């Protein structure tokens, strides 16, 4: 049975990919729904990538289709992990749902964003 507004469509599942080819920049791409289930499925890999960083951490988030407090928590924990190691942490091209949540929550000043 399908319920309107149900977000478990396969093409909206959360995904994370990591580029570690440049030691001074870890590029993380997140996509899909960053709700409770989606965040749980990618959080470990997301944190591993930040732990491997030696310079900047850029999180490309232009393919995020939905984000709630679980996704926001994951991004904030990433920022704290980077700050603890004096690493630059930047959201790159945040998708409209993420931008809106950051603005509504007042966290847009805390999580630096860049349009590239």
N, C-alpha and C positions, 0 to 999 in steps of 0.2 A: 504494500500500500504506500502511496506517495502522499506526503503532506505538503501543502504549499509552504514555501520558505525553508523547507528542510535542505540543509547544505551538504549532504554527504555524497554529492555527485563526484565520480572518480576524477574528472578533470579539475576539480577544485581541491583535491587532497593536498595537504601541505608537502612541500618539497624543499630540500636544501642542497645546494651544490657549493663546493669550496674549491678555490684556486689558490694553491700554495706555491706556484711557480716563481714568484718574486718574494724572497725572504723578508723584504722590508714592507710588504703589503699583502695581507690576507684578504682576499675578496670572497665574500659569502653572498650567495644569491638565495633569497627565500621567496617562495611563491605559494599560492593557494590560500586556503582558509587557515588562519592562525587562531583557531578556537581551542578549546581544551584538548580535544582528540588530536588535532593537527599539530599543536605545539608539543604534545607528548611524543609524537612520532619523529620530530626533528630536533628536539632540544639537546639531546646528548651530542649529536654531530655538530650542532651549532656551538656548543660550549667547548668541544674538543678543538675546533678550528681557532677559537679565540685563545685557547691555552697554547696553541702552537705559534701564535703571532710573535713577531720580533720587532715590529714597527707599528704600522697603522692597520686598523681593521675597518674595512668598508663593507657595509651591508646593503646590497642592492635589493630594493623592496618594491620595485615597480610592478611586479606580478602578484602582489598580495591582493586577494579578492575579498577577504573578510578578516577582521581582527577584533578580538575582544580582550578582556582583562588578562587572560592567559597568555596571549601573544604579546601584549604590552609588558607583562611581567618578564617574559623571556628576553625581550629587547633591553629592558632596564637592567636585568641581571648581566647581560652581555656588556652593557656600558660600565657597570660596576667592576666586572672582571678586568676590562681593559684599563679602567682608571686605577685599579689597584697595582697595575704593572706600568703605569704612566704611558699607555698606548693611546694613540688617537683612535677614536671610535666615531664613525659617521654613517648615518643612513643616507643612501644614495638613491635619488629619484623615488621618494616614498609615494606609494599609490594613494589615491584619494581616500580610501577607507582608513588607512593608517594616518595620513595627514590630519583628517578630521578628528580621529580619536586623540591624537597628540594635542590638538588645539583645545578640544573639549576638556581634557584632563589637566591642561595647563603644563604639560610636559614637553611642549614643543621647544621651549628654551633649554631644557636639560639635555634632550637628545638632539645633537647637531645634525642638520640635514643639508644635503647639497643636491642641486639639480645639475646633472651632467649630461 
